[in-house]
Amino acid sequence: MRVHSAKAEIVANVWKLVAHEGQVVEHGDVVAVLESMKMEIPVHAGVDGVVRRIVVNEGQIVQEGDTIAEIG
C-alpha cells in the first residue's frame, strides 16, 4: 500500500485538526487548517484513503514541507 503525505505549504501554526486517525477521506477533503498572519490555510488530502497517522498537534508550528498526516 502506498502512503501519501499531506504536507504544509507554508510556515504556520496548526490551528485545527479536522481529520482523525482511522477516518476515511477523499481527494480534496480538508485534513487540517493552518494559520499564518491571520489567514487560514487548509491542508487537503491528495488521495482517497484512510488517515493512517496524524503527525502534528494543534498549536504546533510547522515548516514548509512538514508532513501533517499520512493517508493510505
CORJO-V820141 format. One record per helix or strand of 3 or more residues. SS is the DSSP state (alpha for helix, beta for strand). FROM is the first residue (numbers start at 1). LEN is the number of residues. If there is no record, write none. Layout:
# CORJO-V820141
ss=SS from=FROM len=LEN
ss=SS from=FROM len=LEN
This chain:
# CORJO-V820141
ss=beta from=4 len=4
ss=beta from=12 len=6
ss=beta from=30 len=7
ss=beta from=39 len=6
ss=beta from=49 len=6
ss=beta from=67 len=5
